[in-house]
Amino acid sequence: MIISEKIMELRKQNGWSQEELAFQLGVSRQSVSKWESGASIPDMEKILKLSDIFGVSTDYLLKDHFKTEEDCVAVQSGEVDGPKQISMEEADTFMGLKQNSAKRAGLAVSGYILSPAVLVFLCGLYESGALRISEDMLGGIGVSLLLVGIACSTAYFVMHGLKMEPYDYLEKEQFRLAYGVEAVVRKKMAEYDGTHRASIMIGVFLCIVAAIPLMIAAGLDSSDSTYIFCTVILLVVIAVAVFLFVSAGMRKECYQMLLQEGDYTADKKAENRDTERFSGIYWCLITAVYLGISFYTMHWNRTWIIWPCAGVAFAGIRGIVCSMRKKQ
């Protein structure tokens, strides 16, 4: 609750009009109206007078995380431990790091999707007769490039995780924002909302149209090499869509983390802590299954379907796990 809301609430609790409060403070009614609308903030002298008139502490008026005077008294007396406070400088640093890494993270995730694309493309050239090398050499080159792509993407996420490690508590723990930080974060989020919506819409559109080349190839009864090349196009289009989803999502996510909204409310954080271990085990197993099946069958142009299926299954299994924990 910000100071404008507190002034309005305390005035109404005392049954005063804006004119009556203004008279006691020696200011105009318009000044009180601006304070309550958030158009301006009272100076320190007026805050001290407001504290005296309402019978509350200045800490309660100035610090957004205190929703009641009792909360303020409890923290100051040591009856409860106050959550960690995030300063404006710390919030700016976090948002800067998160936003600067958003595009690179999008490229890294897209790299996972594109990693088999080179192998599939080489298979297409081989099927069409344009590439005159042995099948074993083809597989060796393609798999090597695939592993390089996976390694580069994984290396980025490891480095990114180490860089963001000092801010892990924002995702897992409760905290409070210093005075004025919430307003700045909300303003930045509102300014970014249009770009975020456009990125998601374009990403969804690309996901829908990605399969069109395959559909056309099927309708024309094309050759196997044509199907393979259409699969490459599908992977590239999906990779672009995923890039938009990840980069836009990470930028939006940094605002939600600071405001503790969306997936970062107190309930969601508790839920995420419960399922964190399950998530790690699940995706490690999926990765092992994907690599095992792909190396065994050498059908890399088909085994990529494991990832979207695993993603859909993960959402369902996670929901079941959360429901079971709530019942317990």
C-alpha positions as CSV (number, residue, x, y, z in Angstrom):
1,M,0.0,0.0,0.0
2,I,1.6,3.3,-1.1
3,I,1.4,6.6,0.8
4,S,-1.5,8.0,-1.3
5,E,-3.7,5.1,-0.4
6,K,-2.7,5.3,3.3
7,I,-3.6,9.0,3.5
8,M,-7.0,8.4,1.9
9,E,-7.7,5.4,4.1
10,L,-6.7,7.1,7.4
11,R,-8.7,10.2,6.5
12,K,-11.8,8.2,5.8
13,Q,-11.3,6.2,9.0
14,N,-11.4,9.5,11.0
15,G,-14.5,10.6,9.0
16,W,-12.8,13.7,7.7
17,S,-13.3,15.4,4.3
18,Q,-10.3,16.6,2.3
19,E,-11.1,20.1,3.3
20,E,-11.1,19.2,7.0
21,L,-7.7,17.4,6.7
22,A,-6.3,20.3,4.7
23,F,-7.4,22.8,7.4
24,Q,-5.6,20.8,10.1
25,L,-2.4,20.7,8.0
26,G,-2.6,24.3,6.9
27,V,-2.6,23.4,3.2
28,S,-5.2,23.7,0.4
29,R,-7.8,21.0,-0.4
30,Q,-6.1,20.6,-3.8
31,S,-2.9,19.6,-2.2
32,V,-4.6,16.8,-0.2
33,S,-6.4,15.7,-3.4
34,K,-3.0,15.5,-5.3
35,W,-1.5,13.4,-2.4
36,E,-4.4,11.0,-2.5
37,S,-4.3,10.6,-6.3
38,G,-0.6,10.1,-6.3
39,A,0.0,13.2,-8.4
40,S,2.4,14.5,-5.7
41,I,4.0,13.4,-2.4
42,P,3.9,15.5,0.8
43,D,7.2,16.9,2.0
44,M,8.8,15.7,5.2
45,E,7.3,18.4,7.3
46,K,3.8,17.5,6.2
47,I,4.5,13.8,6.7
48,L,5.4,14.5,10.3
49,K,2.2,16.4,10.7
50,L,0.2,13.6,9.1
51,S,1.9,11.2,11.5
52,D,0.9,13.3,14.5
53,I,-2.7,13.9,13.3
54,F,-3.4,10.3,12.4
55,G,-1.5,8.8,15.3
56,V,0.7,6.6,13.2
57,S,4.4,6.3,12.6
58,T,6.3,7.9,9.7
59,D,7.7,4.5,8.9
60,Y,4.1,3.3,8.3
61,L,3.3,6.2,6.0
62,L,6.6,6.0,4.0
63,K,7.2,2.3,3.6
64,D,4.9,0.6,1.1
65,H,5.2,-3.0,2.5
66,F,3.5,-2.0,5.8
67,K,-0.2,-2.6,5.1
68,T,-1.2,-1.7,8.7
69,E,0.3,0.2,11.6
70,E,0.3,-3.0,13.6
71,D,2.7,-4.6,11.0
72,C,5.0,-1.7,11.4
73,V,5.0,-1.9,15.2
74,A,5.6,-5.6,15.1
75,V,8.7,-5.4,12.8
76,Q,10.2,-2.4,14.7
77,S,9.7,-4.2,18.1
78,G,11.3,-7.4,16.8
79,E,8.2,-9.5,17.2
80,V,8.5,-10.5,13.5
81,D,11.4,-10.5,11.1
82,G,10.9,-8.1,8.2
83,P,11.4,-9.4,4.7
84,K,14.5,-8.3,2.8
85,Q,14.1,-4.9,1.3
86,I,15.0,-4.3,-2.4
87,S,16.5,-0.8,-3.0
88,M,16.0,1.1,-6.3
89,E,19.7,0.5,-7.2
90,E,19.4,-3.3,-6.7
91,A,16.1,-3.4,-8.6
92,D,17.7,-1.5,-11.5
93,T,20.7,-3.8,-11.6
94,F,18.5,-6.8,-11.6
95,M,16.2,-5.5,-14.4
96,G,19.2,-4.5,-16.5
97,L,20.8,-8.0,-16.2
98,K,17.6,-9.7,-16.9
99,Q,16.7,-7.6,-19.9
100,N,20.2,-7.7,-21.4
101,S,20.2,-11.5,-21.3
102,A,16.7,-11.9,-22.6
103,K,17.6,-12.0,-26.3
104,R,20.7,-14.2,-25.7
105,A,18.6,-16.6,-23.7
106,G,16.1,-16.7,-26.5
107,L,18.9,-17.6,-29.0
108,A,20.1,-20.3,-26.6
109,V,16.7,-22.0,-26.4
110,S,16.3,-21.7,-30.1
111,G,19.7,-23.3,-30.4
112,Y,18.3,-26.4,-28.8
113,I,15.6,-26.6,-31.4
114,L,17.9,-25.8,-34.3
115,S,20.6,-28.2,-33.2
116,P,19.2,-31.1,-35.2
117,A,18.3,-28.9,-38.1
118,V,21.7,-29.1,-39.7
119,L,21.7,-32.9,-39.5
120,V,18.2,-33.0,-41.0
121,F,19.3,-30.6,-43.8
122,L,22.3,-32.8,-44.6
123,C,20.0,-35.8,-44.7
124,G,17.8,-33.9,-47.2
125,L,20.8,-33.2,-49.4
126,Y,21.9,-36.8,-49.2
127,E,18.4,-38.1,-50.2
128,S,18.3,-35.7,-53.1
129,G,21.7,-36.8,-54.4
130,A,23.2,-33.3,-54.0
131,L,25.6,-34.5,-51.3
132,R,28.0,-37.3,-52.3
133,I,29.4,-38.6,-49.1
134,S,29.0,-41.9,-47.2
135,E,26.1,-42.3,-44.9
136,D,28.5,-42.8,-41.9
137,M,30.3,-39.6,-42.7
138,L,27.0,-37.8,-43.0
139,G,25.9,-39.1,-39.6
140,G,29.2,-38.2,-38.0
141,I,29.2,-34.6,-39.3
142,G,25.5,-34.0,-38.5
143,V,25.7,-35.4,-34.9
144,S,28.9,-33.5,-34.2
145,L,27.2,-30.2,-35.2
146,L,24.2,-31.2,-33.2
147,L,26.3,-31.7,-30.1
148,V,28.2,-28.5,-30.6
149,G,24.8,-26.6,-30.8
150,I,23.6,-28.2,-27.6
151,A,26.9,-27.6,-25.8
152,C,26.9,-23.9,-26.8
153,S,23.3,-23.4,-25.6
154,T,24.0,-25.3,-22.4
155,A,27.2,-23.3,-21.7
156,Y,25.2,-20.1,-22.0
157,F,22.6,-21.2,-19.5
158,V,25.3,-22.3,-17.0
159,M,27.0,-18.9,-17.3
160,H,23.7,-17.1,-17.1
161,G,22.7,-19.1,-14.0
162,L,25.9,-18.2,-12.3
163,K,25.5,-14.5,-13.1
164,M,21.9,-14.4,-11.8
165,E,22.6,-16.6,-8.7
166,P,22.7,-13.6,-6.3
167,Y,19.1,-12.8,-7.3
168,D,17.7,-16.3,-6.8
169,Y,15.9,-15.2,-3.7
170,L,13.7,-12.9,-5.8
171,E,12.2,-16.1,-7.3
172,K,11.9,-18.2,-4.1
173,E,11.5,-15.9,-1.1
174,Q,9.3,-13.0,0.1
175,F,10.8,-9.5,0.0
176,R,9.6,-5.9,0.0
177,L,10.4,-3.0,-2.2
178,A,11.9,0.3,-1.0
179,Y,9.7,3.4,-1.2
180,G,9.1,4.4,-4.8
181,V,10.5,1.2,-6.4
182,E,7.1,-0.3,-7.1
183,A,5.8,2.7,-9.0
184,V,8.9,2.7,-11.2
185,V,8.7,-1.0,-11.9
186,R,5.0,-0.7,-12.8
187,K,5.6,2.1,-15.1
188,K,8.3,0.2,-17.0
189,M,6.1,-2.9,-17.2
190,A,3.2,-0.8,-18.6
191,E,5.5,0.7,-21.2
192,Y,6.7,-2.8,-22.3
193,D,3.2,-4.4,-22.3
194,G,2.6,-3.5,-26.0
195,T,5.9,-5.0,-27.2
196,H,5.2,-8.1,-25.1
197,R,1.7,-8.7,-26.6
198,A,3.0,-8.2,-30.1
199,S,5.9,-10.7,-29.6
200,I,3.5,-13.3,-28.2
201,M,1.0,-12.8,-31.1
202,I,3.7,-13.1,-33.7
203,G,5.1,-16.2,-32.0
204,V,1.7,-17.9,-31.9
205,F,1.1,-17.0,-35.6
206,L,4.5,-18.6,-36.5
207,C,3.7,-21.8,-34.6
208,I,0.4,-22.1,-36.5
209,V,1.9,-21.5,-40.0
210,A,5.1,-23.6,-39.3
211,A,3.5,-26.8,-40.6
212,I,2.2,-25.3,-43.9
213,P,5.2,-26.3,-46.0
214,L,4.8,-29.9,-44.8
215,M,1.0,-29.8,-45.6
216,I,1.7,-28.5,-49.1
217,A,4.4,-31.2,-49.6
218,A,1.9,-33.9,-48.5
219,G,-0.7,-32.5,-50.8
220,L,1.7,-32.6,-53.8
221,D,2.9,-36.1,-53.0
222,S,6.5,-34.8,-52.9
223,S,9.7,-36.8,-52.6
224,D,11.3,-37.8,-49.3
225,S,14.0,-35.1,-49.7
226,T,11.2,-32.4,-50.0
227,Y,9.6,-33.6,-46.8
228,I,13.0,-33.4,-45.1
229,F,13.6,-29.8,-46.3
230,C,10.1,-28.9,-45.1
231,T,10.9,-30.3,-41.7
232,V,14.0,-28.0,-41.6
233,I,11.7,-25.0,-42.4
234,L,9.4,-26.1,-39.6
235,L,12.3,-26.3,-37.1
236,V,13.5,-22.8,-38.2
237,V,10.1,-21.2,-37.9
238,I,9.4,-22.8,-34.5
239,A,12.9,-21.7,-33.3
240,V,12.0,-18.1,-34.3
241,A,8.7,-18.3,-32.4
242,V,10.4,-19.8,-29.4
243,F,13.0,-16.9,-29.5
244,L,10.1,-14.4,-29.3
245,F,8.4,-16.3,-26.5
246,V,11.5,-16.6,-24.4
247,S,13.0,-13.1,-24.9
248,A,9.6,-11.4,-24.4
249,G,8.8,-13.6,-21.5
250,M,12.0,-13.0,-19.7
251,R,11.6,-9.2,-19.9
252,K,8.0,-9.4,-18.6
253,E,9.2,-11.9,-15.9
254,C,11.7,-9.5,-14.4
255,Y,8.9,-7.0,-13.6
256,Q,6.6,-9.7,-12.2
257,M,9.4,-11.0,-10.0
258,L,9.9,-7.6,-8.5
259,L,6.2,-7.0,-8.1
260,Q,5.6,-10.5,-6.8
261,E,2.8,-11.0,-9.3
262,G,1.8,-13.7,-11.8
263,D,4.0,-16.8,-11.2
264,Y,5.8,-15.1,-8.3
265,T,3.1,-14.6,-5.7
266,A,3.6,-16.0,-2.3
267,D,1.4,-19.1,-3.1
268,K,3.2,-19.7,-6.4
269,K,6.6,-19.5,-4.8
270,A,5.6,-22.1,-2.2
271,E,4.3,-24.3,-5.0
272,N,7.5,-23.9,-7.0
273,R,9.6,-24.9,-4.0
274,D,7.5,-28.1,-3.7
275,T,8.0,-29.0,-7.4
276,E,11.5,-27.8,-8.0
277,R,13.1,-31.2,-7.3
278,F,10.6,-33.0,-9.5
279,S,11.3,-30.5,-12.4
280,G,15.0,-31.2,-12.3
281,I,14.6,-35.0,-12.3
282,Y,11.9,-34.9,-15.0
283,W,13.9,-32.8,-17.5
284,C,17.1,-34.8,-16.9
285,L,15.2,-38.0,-17.7
286,I,13.6,-36.5,-20.8
287,T,17.0,-35.4,-22.1
288,A,18.4,-38.9,-21.5
289,V,15.5,-40.4,-23.3
290,Y,15.8,-38.0,-26.2
291,L,19.5,-38.6,-26.7
292,G,19.1,-42.4,-26.2
293,I,16.3,-42.8,-28.7
294,S,17.9,-40.4,-31.2
295,F,21.3,-42.1,-31.2
296,Y,19.8,-45.6,-31.3
297,T,17.4,-44.9,-34.2
298,M,19.5,-42.1,-35.9
299,H,16.1,-40.5,-36.8
300,W,16.9,-37.1,-35.6
301,N,14.4,-35.6,-38.0
302,R,11.6,-37.3,-36.0
303,T,12.8,-37.6,-32.4
304,W,12.5,-33.8,-31.9
305,I,8.8,-34.4,-31.3
306,I,9.8,-35.7,-27.9
307,W,10.4,-32.1,-26.6
308,P,6.9,-30.6,-27.3
309,C,5.3,-33.8,-26.0
310,A,7.4,-33.6,-22.9
311,G,6.5,-30.0,-22.4
312,V,2.8,-30.7,-22.6
313,A,3.1,-33.7,-20.3
314,F,5.2,-31.7,-17.8
315,A,2.4,-29.2,-17.4
316,G,-0.1,-32.0,-16.7
317,I,2.1,-33.9,-14.3
318,R,3.1,-30.8,-12.4
319,G,-0.5,-29.9,-12.0
320,I,-1.2,-33.4,-10.5
321,V,1.8,-33.2,-8.2
322,C,0.7,-29.7,-6.9
323,S,-2.9,-31.0,-6.4
324,M,-1.7,-34.0,-4.4
325,R,0.5,-31.8,-2.2
326,K,-2.3,-29.4,-1.5
327,K,-4.5,-32.3,-0.4
328,Q,-1.8,-33.5,1.9
